[in-house]
């Protein structure tokens, strides 16, 4: 059973930065494609970023491209989301997701098998 635990959320002013972490308990973390999604109040969960099992391929939503960076450390079973130049519209609960696959471009909710509980990110104006 894979467990995903997010951390690093919090309250930050517009223009600030946060780094989210997601620890994956799976023994074969290096074989999992990982993604980040977010859900704002009253809105559907949306794709933010994804990274392939090797880390060689990354994908981003247009709304975060150039501001957010997804990365992974397979030795630490952890995936990160570095968020810079944060905007109030980035306020949401952020979720990490995982799938045991060699596929790379996974941007849909149904592309993932495992989900974390989420971490709140609030950006004040």
N, CA, C and O of each residue as an XYZ file, in Angstrom:
500
protein
N       0.848     -1.184      0.000
C       0.000      0.000      0.000
C       0.885      1.236      0.000
O       1.797      1.359      0.818
N       0.614      2.138     -0.912
C       1.394      3.362     -1.029
C       0.703      4.472     -0.249
O      -0.500      4.692     -0.391
N       1.464      5.154      0.561
C       0.947      6.319      1.263
C       1.719      7.548      0.839
O       2.948      7.533      0.762
N       0.985      8.611      0.566
C       1.586      9.875      0.174
C       1.273     10.911      1.245
O       0.122     11.067      1.654
N       2.292     11.606      1.690
C       2.110     12.608      2.729
C       2.720     13.922      2.275
O       3.931     14.025      2.079
N       1.861     14.932      2.111
C       2.331     16.250      1.697
C       2.695     17.100      2.904
O       2.161     16.912      3.998
N       3.604     18.031      2.691
C       3.964     19.000      3.711
C       4.488     20.257      3.037
O       4.786     20.261      1.843
N       4.597     21.333      3.829
C       5.191     22.555      3.315
C       4.204     23.662      2.993
O       4.610     24.768      2.635
N       2.924     23.384      3.115
C       1.945     24.428      2.852
C       1.966     25.496      3.934
O       2.626     25.350      4.962
N       1.230     26.572      3.680
C       1.165     27.637      4.668
C       0.612     28.908      4.080
O       0.042     28.912      2.989
N       0.789     29.993      4.820
C       0.324     31.313      4.415
C       1.518     32.136      3.952
O       2.531     32.220      4.646
N       1.394     32.740      2.779
C       2.484     33.539      2.227
C       1.893     34.735      1.510
O       0.769     34.677      1.011
N       2.650     35.817      1.460
C       2.191     37.001      0.737
C       2.409     36.835     -0.758
O       3.280     36.081     -1.192
N       1.619     37.540     -1.530
C       1.787     37.520     -2.979
C       3.222     37.888     -3.340
O       3.808     38.814     -2.779
N       3.763     37.145     -4.278
C       5.144     37.341     -4.682
C       6.128     36.463     -3.937
O       7.298     36.375     -4.311
N       5.664     35.820     -2.898
C       6.522     34.965     -2.094
C       6.670     33.574     -2.669
O       6.194     33.279     -3.765
N       7.349     32.713     -1.898
C       7.652     31.359     -2.355
C       7.327     30.343     -1.270
O       7.348     30.647     -0.077
N       7.032     29.149     -1.709
C       6.864     27.997     -0.829
C       7.395     26.775     -1.558
O       7.393     26.723     -2.788
N       7.850     25.793     -0.793
C       8.218     24.513     -1.376
C       7.405     23.422     -0.713
O       7.476     23.222      0.500
N       6.638     22.724     -1.516
C       5.867     21.592     -1.036
C       6.681     20.314     -1.219
O       7.464     20.176     -2.158
N       6.469     19.393     -0.293
C       7.109     18.084     -0.378
C       6.039     17.008     -0.304
O       4.991     17.194      0.315
N       6.317     15.892     -0.938
C       5.418     14.745     -0.882
C       6.267     13.491     -0.707
O       7.033     13.107     -1.590
N       6.113     12.874      0.437
C       6.849     11.646      0.723
C       6.007     10.444      0.317
O       4.825     10.354      0.648
N       6.629      9.535     -0.397
C       5.966      8.346     -0.926
C       6.510      7.123     -0.193
O       7.719      6.892     -0.181
N       5.627      6.346      0.414
C       6.070      5.195      1.203
C       6.345      3.963      0.360
O       6.808      2.949      0.882
N       6.064      4.035     -0.949
C       6.262      2.889     -1.806
C       7.722      2.466     -1.881
O       8.616      3.311     -1.933
N       7.962      1.168     -1.888
C       9.337      0.664     -1.908
C      10.010      0.862     -3.251
O      11.236      0.824     -3.353
N       9.207      1.074     -4.279
C       9.760      1.275     -5.618
C       9.428      2.671     -6.107
O       8.950      2.850     -7.227
N       9.684      3.661     -5.261
C       9.340      5.045     -5.591
C       9.888      5.455     -6.947
O       9.230      6.192     -7.681
N      11.062      4.997     -7.284
C      11.684      5.388     -8.540
C      10.936      4.906     -9.759
O      11.260      5.310    -10.876
N       9.935      4.047     -9.577
C       9.141      3.545    -10.691
C       7.806      4.269    -10.827
O       7.017      3.959    -11.719
N       7.553      5.234     -9.943
C       6.274      5.946     -9.955
C       6.384      7.274    -10.680
O       7.305      8.057    -10.446
N       5.423      7.512    -11.567
C       5.225      8.872    -12.068
C       4.477      9.638    -10.981
O       3.602      9.088    -10.313
N       4.828     10.905    -10.812
C       4.253     11.704     -9.746
C       3.640     12.989    -10.311
O       4.088     13.514    -11.330
N       2.619     13.474     -9.632
C       1.982     14.708    -10.074
C       1.522     15.539     -8.903
O       1.375     15.047     -7.784
N       1.296     16.820     -9.181
C       0.693     17.738     -8.225
C      -0.594     18.292     -8.840
O      -0.644     18.656    -10.015
N      -1.622     18.342     -8.008
C      -2.891     18.933     -8.390
C      -3.293     19.926     -7.307
O      -2.710     19.938     -6.223
N      -4.285     20.753     -7.597
C      -4.772     21.668     -6.568
C      -6.280     21.844     -6.722
O      -6.853     21.658     -7.795
N      -6.887     22.209     -5.610
C      -8.328     22.425     -5.608
C      -8.649     23.644     -4.760
O      -8.411     23.660     -3.552
N      -9.189     24.654     -5.407
C      -9.616     25.871     -4.721
C     -11.065     25.704     -4.281
O     -11.793     24.888     -4.847
N     -11.489     26.467     -3.278
C     -12.873     26.346     -2.801
C     -13.879     26.550     -3.926
O     -13.806     27.525     -4.673
N     -14.808     25.624     -4.033
C     -15.854     25.730     -5.037
C     -15.433     25.378     -6.446
O     -16.218     25.526     -7.382
N     -14.211     24.915     -6.611
C     -13.710     24.579     -7.940
C     -13.304     23.113     -8.010
O     -13.129     22.451     -6.986
N     -13.159     22.625     -9.221
C     -12.721     21.248     -9.412
C     -11.204     21.146     -9.221
O     -10.465     22.118     -9.377
N     -10.782     19.952     -8.882
C      -9.348     19.704     -8.754
C      -8.710     19.812    -10.142
O      -9.234     19.284    -11.123
N      -7.574     20.504    -10.202
C      -6.932     20.737    -11.490
C      -5.463     20.352    -11.461
O      -4.810     20.371    -10.417
N      -4.974     20.007    -12.618
C      -3.576     19.628    -12.797
C      -2.659     20.826    -12.600
O      -2.967     21.935    -13.035
N      -1.529     20.591    -11.941
C      -0.521     21.629    -11.754
C       0.790     21.250    -12.441
O       1.321     22.008    -13.253
N       1.304     20.064    -12.102
C       2.599     19.655    -12.657
C       2.748     18.144    -12.541
O       2.115     17.506    -11.700
N       3.591     17.587    -13.396
C       3.860     16.157    -13.373
C       5.316     15.903    -13.696
O       5.970     16.700    -14.368
N       5.816     14.775    -13.205
C       7.201     14.396    -13.466
C       7.259     12.902    -13.699
O       6.577     12.132    -13.023
N       8.068     12.498    -14.650
C       8.197     11.082    -14.977
C       8.957     10.349    -13.890
O       9.538     10.968    -12.998
N       8.950      9.014    -13.970
C       9.589      8.199    -12.938
C      11.079      8.519    -12.825
O      11.651      8.447    -11.737
N      11.698      8.866    -13.931
C      13.140      9.135    -13.918
C      13.463     10.581    -13.593
O      14.600     10.913    -13.257
N      12.461     11.435    -13.695
C      12.701     12.859    -13.509
C      13.138     13.580    -14.759
O      13.372     14.788    -14.734
N      13.252     12.852    -15.854
C      13.773     13.460    -17.082
C      12.724     14.267    -17.831
O      13.059     15.099    -18.673
N      11.456     14.022    -17.525
C      10.362     14.737    -18.204
C       9.471     15.411    -17.177
O       9.071     14.809    -16.181
N       9.171     16.671    -17.441
C       8.272     17.420    -16.560
C       7.228     18.148    -17.402
O       7.472     18.499    -18.556
N       6.070     18.364    -16.804
C       4.961     19.008    -17.496
C       4.269     19.966    -16.521
O       4.210     19.715    -15.317
N       3.753     21.057    -17.061
C       3.142     22.083    -16.224
C       1.858     22.612    -16.843
O       1.703     22.655    -18.063
N       0.944     23.013    -15.971
C      -0.217     23.757    -16.429
C       0.253     25.127    -16.877
O       1.226     25.662    -16.347
N      -0.435     25.689    -17.846
C      -0.043     27.001    -18.365
C      -0.049     28.059    -17.262
O       0.749     28.996    -17.283
N      -0.950     27.900    -16.309
C      -1.108     28.920    -15.267
C       0.084     28.991    -14.310
O       0.249     29.986    -13.604
N       0.915     27.947    -14.282
C       2.050     27.943    -13.349
C       3.392     27.872    -14.066
O       4.440     27.952    -13.425
N       3.372     27.724    -15.369
C       4.607     27.587    -16.135
C       5.495     28.805    -15.929
O       5.044     29.945    -16.034
N       6.760     28.548    -15.636
C       7.701     29.629    -15.398
C       7.763     30.086    -13.953
O       8.674     30.823    -13.576
N       6.805     29.658    -13.138
C       6.793     30.035    -11.714
C       6.998     28.833    -10.804
O       7.627     28.958     -9.753
N       6.481     27.675    -11.187
C       6.569     26.464    -10.370
C       7.560     25.496    -11.008
O       7.720     25.460    -12.228
N       8.218     24.715    -10.161
C       9.141     23.683    -10.638
C       8.907     22.398     -9.865
O       8.943     22.387     -8.634
N       8.669     21.322    -10.589
C       8.527     20.007     -9.966
C       9.851     19.268    -10.077
O      10.534     19.338    -11.099
N      10.204     18.562     -9.015
C      11.443     17.787     -9.027
C      11.258     16.589     -8.105
O      10.268     16.499     -7.379
N      12.210     15.677     -8.141
C      12.111     14.492     -7.292
C      13.493     14.055     -6.852
O      14.488     14.277     -7.541
N      13.530     13.430     -5.690
C      14.753     12.823     -5.165
C      14.399     11.378     -4.860
O      13.810     11.082     -3.821
N      14.757     10.484     -5.761
C      14.366      9.087     -5.593
C      15.066      8.431     -4.399
O      14.556      7.459     -3.842
N      16.198      8.945     -4.015
C      16.886      8.397     -2.839
C      16.119      8.709     -1.555
O      16.237      7.995     -0.559
N      15.332      9.786     -1.593
C      14.550     10.193     -0.422
C      13.064      9.889     -0.570
O      12.259     10.237      0.294
N      12.708      9.232     -1.680
C      11.287      8.896     -1.931
C      10.399     10.133     -1.849
O       9.297     10.081     -1.302
N      10.879     11.227     -2.389
C      10.161     12.491     -2.224
C      10.083     13.248     -3.545
O      11.031     13.263     -4.330
N       8.943     13.870     -3.767
C       8.765     14.774     -4.895
C       8.487     16.163     -4.321
O       7.865     16.304     -3.268
N       8.957     17.173     -5.028
C       8.852     18.552     -4.552
C       8.107     19.419     -5.554
O       8.067     19.124     -6.748
N       7.524     20.481     -5.048
C       6.952     21.514     -5.903
C       7.433     22.856     -5.368
O       6.952     23.342     -4.344
N       8.384     23.442     -6.075
C       8.872     24.769     -5.717
C       7.969     25.793     -6.370
O       7.813     25.803     -7.591
N       7.371     26.660     -5.556
C       6.407     27.637     -6.054
C       6.952     29.034     -5.790
O       7.119     29.440     -4.640
N       7.225     29.760     -6.858
C       7.737     31.130     -6.759
C       6.730     32.108     -7.335
O       5.812     31.720     -8.058
N       6.910     33.369     -7.011
C       6.032     34.432     -7.532
C       4.559     34.071     -7.329
O       3.747     34.172     -8.249
N       4.244     33.659     -6.136
C       2.892     33.197     -5.851
C       1.876     34.321     -5.979
O       2.155     35.484     -5.687
N       0.697     33.935     -6.423
C      -0.408     34.874     -6.628
C      -1.599     34.442     -5.769
O      -1.701     33.269     -5.409
N      -2.487     35.361     -5.440
C      -3.674     34.969     -4.670
C      -4.466     33.850     -5.337
O      -5.072     33.030     -4.647
N      -4.471     33.805     -6.651
C      -5.216     32.748     -7.347
C      -4.552     31.384     -7.248
O      -5.114     30.393     -7.715
N      -3.372     31.311     -6.654
C      -2.735     30.018     -6.383
C      -3.249     29.403     -5.089
O      -2.915     28.263     -4.766
N      -4.052     30.146     -4.354
C      -4.615     29.635     -3.099
C      -5.470     28.406     -3.362
O      -6.402     28.443     -4.165
N      -5.145     27.323     -2.679
C      -5.839     26.052     -2.888
C      -5.265     25.015     -1.932
O      -4.257     25.245     -1.263
N      -5.927     23.880     -1.887
C      -5.338     22.694     -1.268
C      -4.561     21.971     -2.366
O      -5.092     21.699     -3.443
N      -3.312     21.668     -2.080
C      -2.442     21.013     -3.053
C      -2.296     19.536     -2.702
O      -2.025     19.171     -1.559
N      -2.485     18.698     -3.723
C      -2.421     17.256     -3.553
C      -1.314     16.673     -4.414
O      -1.107     17.108     -5.546
N      -0.607     15.696     -3.881
C       0.287     14.948     -4.748
C      -0.373     13.613     -5.099
O      -1.232     13.113     -4.372
N       0.046     13.063     -6.213
C      -0.542     11.838     -6.729
C       0.551     10.974     -7.331
O       1.604     11.473     -7.728
N       0.292      9.670     -7.395
C       1.303      8.735     -7.880
C       0.673      7.633     -8.703
O      -0.474      7.240     -8.489
N       1.462      7.141     -9.656
C       1.056      5.964    -10.429
C       2.299      5.186    -10.807
O       3.301      5.751    -11.246
N       2.213      3.879    -10.627
C       3.310      2.994    -10.982
C       3.265      2.768    -12.482
O       2.518      1.921    -12.971
N       4.083      3.544    -13.219
C       4.016      3.490    -14.669
C       5.268      4.101    -15.282
O       5.943      4.932    -14.673
N       5.556      3.669    -16.496
C       6.647      4.288    -17.248
C       6.132      5.400    -18.147
O       6.910      6.083    -18.813
N       4.822      5.576    -18.161
C       4.239      6.672    -18.935
C       4.701      7.996    -18.356
O       5.047      8.087    -17.178
N       4.702      9.017    -19.191
C       5.283     10.278    -18.748
C       4.246     11.384    -18.566
O       4.155     11.960    -17.482
N       3.482     11.687    -19.576
C       2.604     12.856    -19.520
C       1.253     12.477    -18.923
O       0.319     12.121    -19.642
N       1.165     12.558    -17.605
C      -0.054     12.211    -16.881
C      -0.635     13.477    -16.288
O      -0.106     14.009    -15.312
N      -1.732     13.970    -16.877
C      -2.301     15.244    -16.456
C      -3.745     15.129    -15.983
O      -4.335     16.121    -15.556
N      -4.309     13.954    -16.053
C      -5.698     13.780    -15.655
C      -5.830     13.172    -14.282
O      -4.947     12.448    -13.820
N      -6.945     13.469    -13.627
C      -7.191     12.900    -12.309
C      -7.191     11.377    -12.372
O      -6.692     10.719    -11.460
N      -7.738     10.825    -13.421
C      -7.856      9.369    -13.538
C      -6.554      8.705    -13.957
O      -6.479      7.479    -14.035
N      -5.545      9.492    -14.222
C      -4.246      8.919    -14.580
C      -3.500      8.383    -13.361
O      -2.523      7.647    -13.499
N      -3.965      8.756    -12.159
C      -3.236      8.425    -10.945
C      -4.024      7.476    -10.055
O      -5.253      7.529     -9.995
N      -3.297      6.615     -9.372
C      -3.910      5.598     -8.517
C      -3.873      5.960     -7.035
O      -4.708      5.495     -6.260
N      -2.913      6.784     -6.642
C      -2.732      7.086     -5.226
C      -2.713      8.595     -5.028
O      -2.181      9.345     -5.846
N      -3.315      9.019     -3.907
C      -3.433     10.442     -3.600
C      -3.083     10.698     -2.141
O      -3.343      9.880     -1.259
N      -2.487     11.862     -1.919
C      -2.258     12.309     -0.561
C      -3.477     13.031     -0.026
O      -4.477     13.188     -0.726
N      -3.387     13.474      1.232
C      -4.498     14.145      1.890
C      -4.548     15.640      1.586
O      -5.564     16.294      1.819
N      -3.469     16.163      1.076
C      -3.458     17.577      0.702
C      -2.829     18.481      1.742
O      -2.804     18.168      2.932
N      -2.324     19.603      1.270
C      -1.768     20.625      2.147
C      -2.258     21.985      1.665
O      -2.261     22.265      0.466
N      -2.670     22.826      2.608
C      -3.270     24.112      2.259
C      -2.198     25.143      1.944
O      -1.227     25.303      2.684
N      -2.394     25.836      0.835
C      -1.556     26.970      0.467
C      -2.460     28.186      0.354
O      -3.431     28.175     -0.404
N      -2.146     29.229      1.101
C      -2.928     30.455      1.070
C      -2.003     31.616      0.725
O      -0.993     31.843      1.391
N      -2.362     32.343     -0.324
C      -1.558     33.479     -0.766
C      -2.375     34.747     -0.543
O      -3.446     34.920     -1.125
N      -1.866     35.614      0.291
C      -2.578     36.862      0.586
C      -2.128     37.977     -0.346
O      -0.976     38.020     -0.778
N      -3.048     38.868     -0.644
C      -2.736     39.966     -1.565
C      -2.198     41.179     -0.825
O      -1.885     42.193     -1.448
